[in-house]
Amino acid sequence: MSLQLMVQREPDQGTPIDEPVHFALAITLTMPGIIDIYEQVRQRLAISPRMPV
């Protein structure tokens, strides 16, 4: 099972920057009748919740 996402970045409006710019992409998936989608993704990616210190 997979999901293909197309991400397009618009050109900067200001002065061009030659250095790479780091960014993140956050996505929320919702599906009627399926409430454990986040747990399935977490298991597949082997993500464990962080514990507060």
DOMI-86255 format. One record per residue: x, y, z of N, C-alpha, C in turn; residue in one letter. Coordinates in steps of 0.1 Angstrom, whole numbers, plus 5000, padded with zeros to 4 digits. Layout:
! DOMI-86255
<rec><n_px>X</n_px><n_py>Y</n_py><n_pz>Z</n_pz><ca_px>X</ca_px><ca_py>Y</ca_py><ca_pz>Z</ca_pz><c_px>X</c_px><c_py>Y</c_py><c_pz>Z</c_pz><r>A</r></rec>
...
//
This chain:
! DOMI-86255
<rec><n_px>5008</n_px><n_py>4988</n_py><n_pz>5000</n_pz><ca_px>5000</ca_px><ca_py>5000</ca_py><ca_pz>5000</ca_pz><c_px>5009</c_px><c_py>5012</c_py><c_pz>5000</c_pz><r>M</r></rec>
<rec><n_px>5006</n_px><n_py>5022</n_py><n_pz>4992</n_pz><ca_px>5014</ca_px><ca_py>5034</ca_py><ca_pz>4991</ca_pz><c_px>5005</c_px><c_py>5045</c_py><c_pz>4987</c_pz><r>S</r></rec>
<rec><n_px>5010</n_px><n_py>5057</n_py><n_pz>4988</n_pz><ca_px>5003</ca_px><ca_py>5070</ca_py><ca_pz>4985</ca_pz><c_px>5014</c_px><c_py>5079</c_py><c_pz>4978</c_pz><r>L</r></rec>
<rec><n_px>5011</n_px><n_py>5083</n_py><n_pz>4966</n_pz><ca_px>5020</ca_px><ca_py>5092</ca_py><ca_pz>4959</ca_pz><c_px>5016</c_px><c_py>5106</c_py><c_pz>4961</c_pz><r>Q</r></rec>
<rec><n_px>5025</n_px><n_py>5115</n_py><n_pz>4966</n_pz><ca_px>5022</ca_px><ca_py>5129</ca_py><ca_pz>4968</ca_pz><c_px>5031</c_px><c_py>5137</c_py><c_pz>4959</c_pz><r>L</r></rec>
<rec><n_px>5025</n_px><n_py>5147</n_py><n_pz>4952</n_pz><ca_px>5033</ca_px><ca_py>5156</ca_py><ca_pz>4943</ca_pz><c_px>5035</c_px><c_py>5169</c_py><c_pz>4951</c_pz><r>M</r></rec>
<rec><n_px>5047</n_px><n_py>5173</n_py><n_pz>4953</n_pz><ca_px>5049</ca_px><ca_py>5186</ca_py><ca_pz>4960</ca_pz><c_px>5056</c_px><c_py>5195</c_py><c_pz>4951</c_pz><r>V</r></rec>
<rec><n_px>5051</n_px><n_py>5208</n_py><n_pz>4950</n_pz><ca_px>5057</ca_px><ca_py>5218</ca_py><ca_pz>4941</ca_pz><c_px>5060</c_px><c_py>5230</c_py><c_pz>4949</c_pz><r>Q</r></rec>
<rec><n_px>5072</n_px><n_py>5235</n_py><n_pz>4948</n_pz><ca_px>5076</ca_px><ca_py>5247</ca_py><ca_pz>4955</ca_pz><c_px>5076</c_px><c_py>5259</c_py><c_pz>4946</c_pz><r>R</r></rec>
<rec><n_px>5069</n_px><n_py>5269</n_py><n_pz>4950</n_pz><ca_px>5068</ca_px><ca_py>5281</ca_py><ca_pz>4941</ca_pz><c_px>5082</c_px><c_py>5289</c_py><c_pz>4942</c_pz><r>E</r></rec>
<rec><n_px>5085</n_px><n_py>5296</n_py><n_pz>4932</n_pz><ca_px>5098</ca_px><ca_py>5304</ca_py><ca_pz>4933</ca_pz><c_px>5097</c_px><c_py>5315</c_py><c_pz>4943</c_pz><r>P</r></rec>
<rec><n_px>5108</n_px><n_py>5318</n_py><n_pz>4950</n_pz><ca_px>5109</ca_px><ca_py>5329</ca_py><ca_pz>4959</ca_pz><c_px>5106</c_px><c_py>5342</c_py><c_pz>4953</c_pz><r>D</r></rec>
<rec><n_px>5099</n_px><n_py>5351</n_py><n_pz>4960</n_pz><ca_px>5095</ca_px><ca_py>5364</ca_py><ca_pz>4955</ca_pz><c_px>5106</c_px><c_py>5374</c_py><c_pz>4957</c_pz><r>Q</r></rec>
<rec><n_px>5116</n_px><n_py>5372</n_py><n_pz>4966</n_pz><ca_px>5126</ca_px><ca_py>5381</ca_py><ca_pz>4969</ca_pz><c_px>5139</c_px><c_py>5378</c_py><c_pz>4961</c_pz><r>G</r></rec>
<rec><n_px>5150</n_px><n_py>5382</n_py><n_pz>4967</n_pz><ca_px>5163</ca_px><ca_py>5380</ca_py><ca_pz>4962</ca_pz><c_px>5166</c_px><c_py>5365</c_py><c_pz>4962</c_pz><r>T</r></rec>
<rec><n_px>5171</n_px><n_py>5359</n_py><n_pz>4950</n_pz><ca_px>5174</ca_px><ca_py>5345</ca_py><ca_pz>4950</ca_pz><c_px>5185</c_px><c_py>5341</c_py><c_pz>4960</c_pz><r>P</r></rec>
<rec><n_px>5183</n_px><n_py>5329</n_py><n_pz>4966</n_pz><ca_px>5192</ca_px><ca_py>5324</ca_py><ca_pz>4976</ca_pz><c_px>5199</c_px><c_py>5312</c_py><c_pz>4970</c_pz><r>I</r></rec>
<rec><n_px>5212</n_px><n_py>5311</n_py><n_pz>4971</n_pz><ca_px>5220</ca_px><ca_py>5300</ca_py><ca_pz>4965</ca_pz><c_px>5221</c_px><c_py>5288</c_py><c_pz>4974</c_pz><r>D</r></rec>
<rec><n_px>5219</n_px><n_py>5291</n_py><n_pz>4987</n_pz><ca_px>5221</ca_px><ca_py>5280</ca_py><ca_pz>4997</ca_pz><c_px>5208</c_px><c_py>5272</c_py><c_pz>4998</c_pz><r>E</r></rec>
<rec><n_px>5209</n_px><n_py>5259</n_py><n_pz>5001</n_pz><ca_px>5197</ca_px><ca_py>5251</ca_py><ca_pz>5002</ca_pz><c_px>5189</c_px><c_py>5255</c_py><c_pz>5014</c_pz><r>P</r></rec>
<rec><n_px>5176</n_px><n_py>5255</n_py><n_pz>5013</n_pz><ca_px>5167</ca_px><ca_py>5258</ca_py><ca_pz>5024</ca_pz><c_px>5160</c_px><c_py>5246</c_py><c_pz>5029</c_pz><r>V</r></rec>
<rec><n_px>5162</n_px><n_py>5243</n_py><n_pz>5042</n_pz><ca_px>5156</ca_px><ca_py>5231</ca_py><ca_pz>5047</ca_pz><c_px>5141</c_px><c_py>5234</c_py><c_pz>5051</c_pz><r>H</r></rec>
<rec><n_px>5133</n_px><n_py>5224</n_py><n_pz>5048</n_pz><ca_px>5119</ca_px><ca_py>5226</ca_py><ca_pz>5052</ca_pz><c_px>5113</c_px><c_py>5212</c_py><c_pz>5055</c_pz><r>F</r></rec>
<rec><n_px>5101</n_px><n_py>5212</n_py><n_pz>5060</n_pz><ca_px>5094</ca_px><ca_py>5199</ca_py><ca_pz>5064</ca_pz><c_px>5080</c_px><c_py>5200</c_py><c_pz>5058</c_pz><r>A</r></rec>
<rec><n_px>5075</n_px><n_py>5188</n_py><n_pz>5056</n_pz><ca_px>5061</ca_px><ca_py>5187</ca_py><ca_pz>5051</ca_pz><c_px>5053</c_px><c_py>5178</c_py><c_pz>5061</c_pz><r>L</r></rec>
<rec><n_px>5042</n_px><n_py>5184</n_py><n_pz>5065</n_pz><ca_px>5033</ca_px><ca_py>5177</ca_py><ca_pz>5075</ca_pz><c_px>5020</c_px><c_py>5173</c_py><c_pz>5068</c_pz><r>A</r></rec>
<rec><n_px>5016</n_px><n_py>5161</n_py><n_pz>5069</n_pz><ca_px>5004</ca_px><ca_py>5157</ca_py><ca_pz>5062</ca_pz><c_px>4995</c_px><c_py>5150</c_py><c_pz>5072</c_pz><r>I</r></rec>
<rec><n_px>4982</n_px><n_py>5153</n_py><n_pz>5071</n_pz><ca_px>4972</ca_px><ca_py>5146</ca_py><ca_pz>5079</ca_pz><c_px>4963</c_px><c_py>5138</c_py><c_pz>5070</c_pz><r>T</r></rec>
<rec><n_px>4962</n_px><n_py>5125</n_py><n_pz>5073</n_pz><ca_px>4953</ca_px><ca_py>5116</ca_py><ca_pz>5065</ca_pz><c_px>4941</c_px><c_py>5112</c_py><c_pz>5074</c_pz><r>L</r></rec>
<rec><n_px>4929</n_px><n_py>5114</n_py><n_pz>5067</n_pz><ca_px>4917</ca_px><ca_py>5109</ca_py><ca_pz>5074</ca_pz><c_px>4909</c_px><c_py>5100</c_py><c_pz>5064</c_pz><r>T</r></rec>
<rec><n_px>4904</n_px><n_py>5090</n_py><n_pz>5069</n_pz><ca_px>4896</ca_px><ca_py>5081</ca_py><ca_pz>5061</ca_pz><c_px>4884</c_px><c_py>5077</c_py><c_pz>5069</c_pz><r>M</r></rec>
<rec><n_px>4872</n_px><n_py>5078</n_py><n_pz>5064</n_pz><ca_px>4860</ca_px><ca_py>5074</ca_py><ca_pz>5071</ca_pz><c_px>4860</c_px><c_py>5060</c_py><c_pz>5075</c_pz><r>P</r></rec>
<rec><n_px>4857</n_px><n_py>5057</n_py><n_pz>5088</n_pz><ca_px>4857</ca_px><ca_py>5043</ca_py><ca_pz>5092</ca_pz><c_px>4870</c_px><c_py>5037</c_py><c_pz>5096</c_pz><r>G</r></rec>
<rec><n_px>4881</n_px><n_py>5044</n_py><n_pz>5093</n_pz><ca_px>4894</ca_px><ca_py>5039</ca_py><ca_pz>5097</ca_pz><c_px>4901</c_px><c_py>5048</c_py><c_pz>5107</c_pz><r>I</r></rec>
<rec><n_px>4902</n_px><n_py>5044</n_py><n_pz>5120</n_pz><ca_px>4907</ca_px><ca_py>5053</ca_py><ca_pz>5130</ca_pz><c_px>4921</c_px><c_py>5050</c_py><c_pz>5134</c_pz><r>I</r></rec>
<rec><n_px>4926</n_px><n_py>5038</n_py><n_pz>5130</n_pz><ca_px>4940</ca_px><ca_py>5035</ca_py><ca_pz>5134</ca_pz><c_px>4950</c_px><c_py>5037</c_py><c_pz>5123</c_pz><r>D</r></rec>
<rec><n_px>4948</n_px><n_py>5046</n_py><n_pz>5114</n_pz><ca_px>4957</ca_px><ca_py>5048</ca_py><ca_pz>5103</ca_pz><c_px>4971</c_px><c_py>5054</c_py><c_pz>5108</c_pz><r>I</r></rec>
<rec><n_px>4970</n_px><n_py>5062</n_py><n_pz>5118</n_pz><ca_px>4983</ca_px><ca_py>5068</ca_py><ca_pz>5124</ca_pz><c_px>4991</c_px><c_py>5057</c_py><c_pz>5130</c_pz><r>Y</r></rec>
<rec><n_px>4985</n_px><n_py>5048</n_py><n_pz>5137</n_pz><ca_px>4992</ca_px><ca_py>5037</ca_py><ca_pz>5144</ca_pz><c_px>4998</c_px><c_py>5028</c_py><c_pz>5133</c_pz><r>E</r></rec>
<rec><n_px>4992</n_px><n_py>5025</n_py><n_pz>5122</n_pz><ca_px>4997</ca_px><ca_py>5017</ca_py><ca_pz>5111</ca_pz><c_px>5009</c_px><c_py>5024</c_py><c_pz>5105</c_pz><r>Q</r></rec>
<rec><n_px>5008</n_px><n_py>5037</n_py><n_pz>5103</n_pz><ca_px>5020</ca_px><ca_py>5044</ca_py><ca_pz>5097</ca_pz><c_px>5031</c_px><c_py>5044</c_py><c_pz>5107</c_pz><r>V</r></rec>
<rec><n_px>5028</n_px><n_py>5047</n_py><n_pz>5120</n_pz><ca_px>5039</ca_px><ca_py>5047</ca_py><ca_pz>5130</ca_pz><c_px>5046</c_px><c_py>5034</c_py><c_pz>5131</c_pz><r>R</r></rec>
<rec><n_px>5039</n_px><n_py>5023</n_py><n_pz>5130</n_pz><ca_px>5045</ca_px><ca_py>5009</ca_py><ca_pz>5130</ca_pz><c_px>5053</c_px><c_py>5007</c_py><c_pz>5118</c_pz><r>Q</r></rec>
<rec><n_px>5048</n_px><n_py>5011</n_py><n_pz>5106</n_pz><ca_px>5056</ca_px><ca_py>5009</ca_py><ca_pz>5094</ca_pz><c_px>5069</c_px><c_py>5017</c_py><c_pz>5093</c_pz><r>R</r></rec>
<rec><n_px>5068</n_px><n_py>5029</n_py><n_pz>5099</n_pz><ca_px>5080</ca_px><ca_py>5038</ca_py><ca_pz>5099</ca_pz><c_px>5089</c_px><c_py>5036</c_py><c_pz>5111</c_pz><r>L</r></rec>
<rec><n_px>5085</n_px><n_py>5027</n_py><n_pz>5120</n_pz><ca_px>5092</ca_px><ca_py>5024</ca_py><ca_pz>5132</ca_pz><c_px>5094</c_px><c_py>5037</c_py><c_pz>5140</c_pz><r>A</r></rec>
<rec><n_px>5084</n_px><n_py>5045</n_py><n_pz>5142</n_pz><ca_px>5085</ca_px><ca_py>5057</ca_py><ca_pz>5149</ca_pz><c_px>5080</c_px><c_py>5054</c_py><c_pz>5163</c_pz><r>I</r></rec>
<rec><n_px>5087</n_px><n_py>5058</n_py><n_pz>5173</n_pz><ca_px>5083</ca_px><ca_py>5057</ca_py><ca_pz>5187</ca_pz><c_px>5081</c_px><c_py>5070</c_py><c_pz>5193</c_pz><r>S</r></rec>
<rec><n_px>5070</n_px><n_py>5072</n_py><n_pz>5202</n_pz><ca_px>5068</ca_px><ca_py>5085</ca_py><ca_pz>5208</ca_pz><c_px>5079</c_px><c_py>5089</c_py><c_pz>5217</c_pz><r>P</r></rec>
<rec><n_px>5082</n_px><n_py>5102</n_py><n_pz>5217</n_pz><ca_px>5093</ca_px><ca_py>5107</ca_py><ca_pz>5226</ca_pz><c_px>5088</c_px><c_py>5108</c_py><c_pz>5240</c_pz><r>R</r></rec>
<rec><n_px>5096</n_px><n_py>5104</n_py><n_pz>5250</n_pz><ca_px>5092</ca_px><ca_py>5106</ca_py><ca_pz>5264</ca_pz><c_px>5098</c_px><c_py>5119</c_py><c_pz>5269</c_pz><r>M</r></rec>
<rec><n_px>5089</n_px><n_py>5126</n_py><n_pz>5277</n_pz><ca_px>5094</ca_px><ca_py>5139</ca_py><ca_pz>5282</ca_pz><c_px>5105</c_px><c_py>5136</c_py><c_pz>5293</c_pz><r>P</r></rec>
<rec><n_px>5115</n_px><n_py>5146</n_py><n_pz>5294</n_pz><ca_px>5126</ca_px><ca_py>5144</ca_py><ca_pz>5303</ca_pz><c_px>5124</c_px><c_py>5153</c_py><c_pz>5315</c_pz><r>V</r></rec>
//
